[in-house]
Amino acid sequence: ICLSDGTYTEAIESTRSGQAGKPITVRALNDGKATIDGQGVRRPIQLGHDWWVIEGLVARNGPTVIHVRGNNNVLRRVSAYDADVDDNSSVILLWGNNNLLEDAVAAGTGRYGIESYQGANNVIRRAFVMWGAWDGRKFCGVHWPMGVGIGIYNASGAKVENSISYGRAPYTGILVQANEDSATA
């Protein structure tokens, strides 16, 4: 699927999986010119299945902006901005195995800029995170201020390569943490 230039308010949601060598691909006709806007009420991009490729899209304004809960997905040349400033949110969340985030920007609000959570062998490559703010008024799990640029949390075998975390993240720019017996940081 190729998206023409413009702003779309319909979310991209996976309804089925692709296959190895035959992924389902959604790309911008012109990189950075097709924007998916969640309008603060929906996840602009939500992949709950396997073998998807997302290329060249901009996503913004969601509870979590890009939410990947599947395996073997590729997000390349994507930009994402402004997750929920009050809830336990991420601008980009990888929650699965063998996912690749490459040549990406995550910026603005959210608890995490980019988070790899409870999966294995996810790769974050050539990413730039500019953390802006997170107030956490709807999340009682941690005390404010708490913000992370790039977080590897209870995930095994994750790689962060050639990436920059920039901004005022009060907790840490890059966090690697395992507090479950099954995870090795």
C-alpha positions as a Markdown table, in Angstrom:
| # | Residue | x | y | z |
|---|---|---|---|---|
| 1 | Ile | 0.0 | 0.0 | 0.0 |
| 2 | Cys | 1.4 | 3.4 | -1.0 |
| 3 | Leu | 0.0 | 6.5 | 0.8 |
| 4 | Ser | -0.2 | 9.7 | -1.0 |
| 5 | Asp | 0.9 | 13.0 | 0.5 |
| 6 | Gly | -1.5 | 14.3 | 3.2 |
| 7 | Thr | -2.7 | 13.8 | 6.7 |
| 8 | Tyr | -4.9 | 10.8 | 7.6 |
| 9 | Thr | -6.9 | 10.3 | 10.8 |
| 10 | Glu | -7.6 | 6.6 | 10.2 |
| 11 | Ala | -5.2 | 4.3 | 12.1 |
| 12 | Ile | -3.0 | 1.7 | 10.4 |
| 13 | Glu | -3.9 | -1.5 | 12.2 |
| 14 | Ser | -2.8 | -5.0 | 11.3 |
| 15 | Thr | -5.6 | -7.4 | 10.8 |
| 16 | Arg | -3.5 | -10.3 | 9.6 |
| 17 | Ser | 0.1 | -11.4 | 9.3 |
| 18 | Gly | 2.3 | -11.3 | 6.3 |
| 19 | Gln | 4.9 | -14.1 | 5.6 |
| 20 | Ala | 8.6 | -14.4 | 5.6 |
| 21 | Gly | 9.7 | -13.0 | 2.2 |
| 22 | Lys | 6.2 | -11.7 | 1.6 |
| 23 | Pro | 5.6 | -9.0 | 4.3 |
| 24 | Ile | 2.6 | -6.6 | 4.2 |
| 25 | Thr | 4.1 | -3.3 | 3.3 |
| 26 | Val | 2.7 | 0.2 | 3.9 |
| 27 | Arg | 4.8 | 3.1 | 2.7 |
| 28 | Ala | 4.6 | 6.8 | 2.0 |
| 29 | Leu | 4.7 | 7.6 | -1.7 |
| 30 | Asn | 7.1 | 10.4 | -0.7 |
| 31 | Asp | 9.0 | 9.9 | 2.6 |
| 32 | Gly | 7.8 | 12.2 | 5.3 |
| 33 | Lys | 4.8 | 13.5 | 3.4 |
| 34 | Ala | 2.1 | 11.0 | 4.6 |
| 35 | Thr | 1.1 | 11.6 | 8.2 |
| 36 | Ile | -1.1 | 9.4 | 10.4 |
| 37 | Asp | -2.7 | 11.5 | 13.1 |
| 38 | Gly | -4.2 | 9.7 | 16.1 |
| 39 | Gln | -5.8 | 13.0 | 17.3 |
| 40 | Gly | -4.9 | 12.0 | 20.9 |
| 41 | Val | -7.5 | 9.2 | 21.0 |
| 42 | Arg | -6.1 | 6.3 | 19.0 |
| 43 | Arg | -2.8 | 4.7 | 18.2 |
| 44 | Pro | -1.9 | 6.0 | 14.7 |
| 45 | Ile | 0.1 | 2.8 | 13.9 |
| 46 | Gln | -0.7 | -0.4 | 15.7 |
| 47 | Leu | 0.8 | -3.7 | 14.5 |
| 48 | Gly | -0.4 | -6.7 | 16.4 |
| 49 | His | 0.7 | -9.2 | 13.8 |
| 50 | Asp | 3.9 | -10.4 | 12.2 |
| 51 | Trp | 5.8 | -9.6 | 9.0 |
| 52 | Trp | 4.8 | -6.0 | 8.3 |
| 53 | Val | 7.0 | -3.3 | 6.8 |
| 54 | Ile | 6.2 | 0.4 | 7.5 |
| 55 | Glu | 8.3 | 2.9 | 5.5 |
| 56 | Gly | 8.6 | 6.7 | 5.2 |
| 57 | Leu | 5.5 | 7.5 | 7.4 |
| 58 | Val | 5.0 | 10.2 | 10.0 |
| 59 | Ala | 2.8 | 9.3 | 13.0 |
| 60 | Arg | 1.7 | 11.7 | 15.7 |
| 61 | Asn | -0.7 | 12.3 | 18.6 |
| 62 | Gly | -1.6 | 8.9 | 20.1 |
| 63 | Pro | -1.8 | 7.2 | 23.5 |
| 64 | Thr | 1.3 | 5.4 | 22.2 |
| 65 | Val | 2.1 | 6.6 | 18.7 |
| 66 | Ile | 3.6 | 3.5 | 17.0 |
| 67 | His | 2.7 | 0.3 | 18.9 |
| 68 | Val | 4.3 | -2.9 | 17.6 |
| 69 | Arg | 3.2 | -6.1 | 19.4 |
| 70 | Gly | 4.2 | -8.7 | 16.9 |
| 71 | Asn | 7.3 | -10.3 | 15.5 |
| 72 | Asn | 9.6 | -9.8 | 12.5 |
| 73 | Asn | 8.3 | -6.3 | 11.7 |
| 74 | Val | 10.4 | -3.5 | 10.0 |
| 75 | Leu | 9.9 | 0.2 | 10.6 |
| 76 | Arg | 12.2 | 2.2 | 8.4 |
| 77 | Arg | 12.5 | 6.0 | 7.8 |
| 78 | Val | 9.6 | 6.7 | 10.2 |
| 79 | Ser | 9.0 | 9.7 | 12.4 |
| 80 | Ala | 6.7 | 9.7 | 15.5 |
| 81 | Tyr | 5.7 | 12.5 | 17.8 |
| 82 | Asp | 3.7 | 13.2 | 21.0 |
| 83 | Ala | 2.4 | 10.2 | 23.0 |
| 84 | Asp | 0.1 | 10.7 | 26.0 |
| 85 | Val | 1.7 | 13.1 | 28.4 |
| 86 | Asp | -0.1 | 11.6 | 31.5 |
| 87 | Asp | -0.4 | 7.9 | 31.0 |
| 88 | Asn | 2.3 | 5.1 | 30.7 |
| 89 | Ser | 3.1 | 5.9 | 27.1 |
| 90 | Ser | 5.8 | 5.5 | 24.5 |
| 91 | Val | 6.3 | 7.3 | 21.3 |
| 92 | Ile | 7.5 | 4.1 | 19.7 |
| 93 | Leu | 7.0 | 0.7 | 21.5 |
| 94 | Leu | 8.5 | -2.6 | 20.2 |
| 95 | Trp | 6.9 | -5.4 | 22.2 |
| 96 | Gly | 7.7 | -8.7 | 20.4 |
| 97 | Asn | 10.7 | -10.5 | 18.8 |
| 98 | Asn | 13.0 | -9.8 | 15.9 |
| 99 | Asn | 11.6 | -6.3 | 15.1 |
| 100 | Leu | 13.8 | -3.7 | 13.4 |
| 101 | Leu | 13.4 | 0.1 | 13.9 |
| 102 | Glu | 15.8 | 1.8 | 11.5 |
| 103 | Asp | 16.5 | 5.5 | 10.5 |
| 104 | Ala | 13.8 | 6.8 | 12.9 |
| 105 | Val | 12.9 | 9.9 | 14.9 |
| 106 | Ala | 10.9 | 9.9 | 18.1 |
| 107 | Ala | 10.2 | 13.2 | 19.7 |
| 108 | Gly | 7.9 | 15.2 | 22.0 |
| 109 | Thr | 5.9 | 13.9 | 24.9 |
| 110 | Gly | 5.6 | 10.4 | 26.4 |
| 111 | Arg | 7.2 | 8.4 | 29.2 |
| 112 | Tyr | 9.6 | 6.7 | 26.7 |
| 113 | Gly | 10.8 | 8.0 | 23.4 |
| 114 | Ile | 11.6 | 4.5 | 22.1 |
| 115 | Glu | 11.0 | 1.4 | 24.2 |
| 116 | Ser | 11.8 | -2.2 | 23.6 |
| 117 | Tyr | 9.8 | -4.2 | 26.1 |
| 118 | Gln | 9.7 | -7.9 | 26.9 |
| 119 | Gly | 10.8 | -9.2 | 23.6 |
| 120 | Ala | 14.0 | -10.7 | 22.2 |
| 121 | Asn | 16.4 | -9.6 | 19.5 |
| 122 | Asn | 14.8 | -6.3 | 18.6 |
| 123 | Val | 17.2 | -3.8 | 16.9 |
| 124 | Ile | 17.0 | 0.0 | 17.1 |
| 125 | Arg | 19.4 | 1.4 | 14.5 |
| 126 | Arg | 20.2 | 5.0 | 13.6 |
| 127 | Ala | 17.5 | 6.5 | 15.8 |
| 128 | Phe | 17.2 | 10.0 | 17.1 |
| 129 | Val | 15.1 | 10.7 | 20.2 |
| 130 | Met | 14.3 | 14.1 | 21.5 |
| 131 | Trp | 12.4 | 13.6 | 24.7 |
| 132 | Gly | 10.3 | 16.6 | 25.6 |
| 133 | Ala | 7.9 | 16.0 | 28.6 |
| 134 | Trp | 5.9 | 13.5 | 30.6 |
| 135 | Asp | 3.7 | 14.5 | 33.6 |
| 136 | Gly | 2.4 | 11.0 | 34.5 |
| 137 | Arg | -0.8 | 12.3 | 36.1 |
| 138 | Lys | -2.8 | 9.1 | 35.2 |
| 139 | Phe | 0.0 | 6.6 | 36.0 |
| 140 | Cys | 0.8 | 5.7 | 39.6 |
| 141 | Gly | 3.6 | 3.3 | 38.9 |
| 142 | Val | 6.4 | 5.8 | 39.2 |
| 143 | His | 6.9 | 9.3 | 40.5 |
| 144 | Trp | 7.4 | 12.3 | 38.3 |
| 145 | Pro | 9.7 | 13.3 | 36.9 |
| 146 | Met | 10.4 | 10.1 | 35.0 |
| 147 | Gly | 11.2 | 10.1 | 31.4 |
| 148 | Val | 13.5 | 7.9 | 29.2 |
| 149 | Gly | 14.8 | 8.6 | 25.8 |
| 150 | Ile | 15.6 | 5.0 | 24.7 |
| 151 | Gly | 14.6 | 2.1 | 27.0 |
| 152 | Ile | 15.4 | -1.6 | 26.8 |
| 153 | Tyr | 13.1 | -3.0 | 29.6 |
| 154 | Asn | 12.9 | -6.7 | 30.4 |
| 155 | Ala | 13.9 | -7.5 | 26.9 |
| 156 | Ser | 16.7 | -9.9 | 25.9 |
| 157 | Gly | 19.2 | -9.6 | 23.2 |
| 158 | Ala | 18.2 | -6.1 | 22.1 |
| 159 | Lys | 20.6 | -3.9 | 20.2 |
| 160 | Val | 20.8 | -0.1 | 20.1 |
| 161 | Glu | 23.2 | 0.9 | 17.3 |
| 162 | Asn | 24.3 | 4.4 | 16.3 |
| 163 | Ser | 21.4 | 6.1 | 18.1 |
| 164 | Ile | 21.2 | 9.4 | 19.9 |
| 165 | Ser | 19.0 | 10.3 | 22.9 |
| 166 | Tyr | 18.7 | 14.1 | 23.3 |
| 167 | Gly | 16.6 | 16.4 | 25.5 |
| 168 | Arg | 15.6 | 16.8 | 29.0 |
| 169 | Ala | 14.8 | 13.2 | 30.0 |
| 170 | Pro | 15.0 | 13.5 | 33.7 |
| 171 | Tyr | 15.5 | 9.8 | 34.4 |
| 172 | Thr | 18.0 | 8.7 | 31.8 |
| 173 | Gly | 18.8 | 9.1 | 28.1 |
| 174 | Ile | 19.3 | 5.4 | 27.5 |
| 175 | Leu | 18.1 | 2.8 | 30.0 |
| 176 | Val | 18.9 | -0.9 | 30.0 |
| 177 | Gln | 17.0 | -2.8 | 32.7 |
| 178 | Ala | 16.0 | -6.4 | 33.5 |
| 179 | Asn | 14.1 | -7.1 | 36.6 |
| 180 | Glu | 12.5 | -10.3 | 35.6 |
| 181 | Asp | 14.2 | -13.7 | 35.9 |
| 182 | Ser | 13.5 | -14.5 | 32.2 |
| 183 | Ala | 15.1 | -11.3 | 30.9 |
| 184 | Thr | 18.8 | -10.7 | 30.4 |
| 185 | Ala | 19.9 | -7.1 | 29.9 |
